[in-house]
Amino acid sequence: ELNDFKIKKLSLLGKAEVPGDKSMSQRAVIIGLASIGKTVIKGILDSEDVYYTLKAVEALGAKVDINKNKKSLTITGVGLGNFKSPKKPIYMGNSGTGTRLLIGLVAGSNATVTFYGDESLSNRPMDRIINPLKKMGANFIFSEEKKLPITVIGARKKGITMPIKYKSPVASAQIKSAIIFAGLTARGATEIEEPYKSRNYTEVMLKKCGVEIYSKIKKKHVNTITVNGTAYLKNCNFDIPGDPSSALFIVVACLITKGSKVKVKNILHDNGRLKVFKILRKMGGIIKINKTSIDRCEITAEYSILKNIN
């Protein structure tokens, strides 16, 4: 019986902020583990994926302190290659990014670590990171399918991390980042070539911590990344901007709701991640992107009559 049910006119008005970018939150946590000293992270995404990555870095020896008043998190790292070998396997939930990046980091260390995940993560292939990491000296124990659970035996357990030149069959930030993290302890320069440029948060954030890392676009969009092995990562702090994917929900709700006008503040300014807003513009969406700093922007949107496109 819904005779008295009424839908009242609603509109979205005002300013909003969204949680921190997930990709950058994951990397900040992992870099905190590998750094010497304290890494303070502000604006970190409060999500299940990040939670399991935090639990993983604790299991590998880092200390994690949460300051709810300052809305920040401090990680006291253990340095490159000096991780604990946990007695129990590390559960990663559904976090594919956290798992692949940590496998890379452990591959260049002297630790032995087993990673496992939920049913969905356990069905994702890991061979694209296992193959190059093996060439760098790491050893692995896994099923025939090369899926989780996987045990990683770091290259420095019995030898050294070897620098490699690797041509990735796909442009993947996760594959690239896993090799980069392993390459941090290599004796020499590791080079990765990808068909075109994938997200470069790992490179940008590691450069901030003193790592010598370079990227160069060649003909036909081919991207070559070179990372030099280093003695240590200096600690540095991260302030994570808002996630463009989360901002998208608010913007779309505004575009399709009469009388609405919103401004979403403190969003990561990344041309690759902002493409979706440019597609909405082609559909007739009234959207403005205003860059407020080197890596941040504000997105203003208002109710629009949208049209179909191809």
Sequence and secondary structure as in RCSB ss.txt:
>XXXX:A:sequence
ELNDFKIKKLSLLGKAEVPGDKSMSQRAVIIGLASIGKTVIKGILDSEDVYYTLKAVEALGAKVDINKNKKSLTI
TGVGLGNFKSPKKPIYMGNSGTGTRLLIGLVAGSNATVTFYGDESLSNRPMDRIINPLKKMGANFIFSEEKKLPI
TVIGARKKGITMPIKYKSPVASAQIKSAIIFAGLTARGATEIEEPYKSRNYTEVMLKKCGVEIYSKIKKKHVNTI
TVNGTAYLKNCNFDIPGDPSSALFIVVACLITKGSKVKVKNILHDNGRLKVFKILRKMGGIIKINKTSIDRCEIT
AEYSILKNIN
>XXXX:A:secstr
  TT        EEEEE  B HHHHHHHHHHHHHEEEEEEEES   SHHHHHHHHHHHHTT EEEEETTTTEEEE
EEE TT     SS EE TT HHHHHHHHHHHHTSS EEEEE  TTGGGS  HHHHHHHHHTT EEE  TT  SSE
EEE GGGTS B   EEE SS  HHHHHHHHHHHTTBSSEEEEEESS    HHHHHHHHTT  EEEEE GGG EEE
EEE  S EE   EE  B HHHHHHHHHHHHTSTT EEEEEEEE  TTTTHHHHHHHHTT EEEEEEEETTEEEEE
EE        
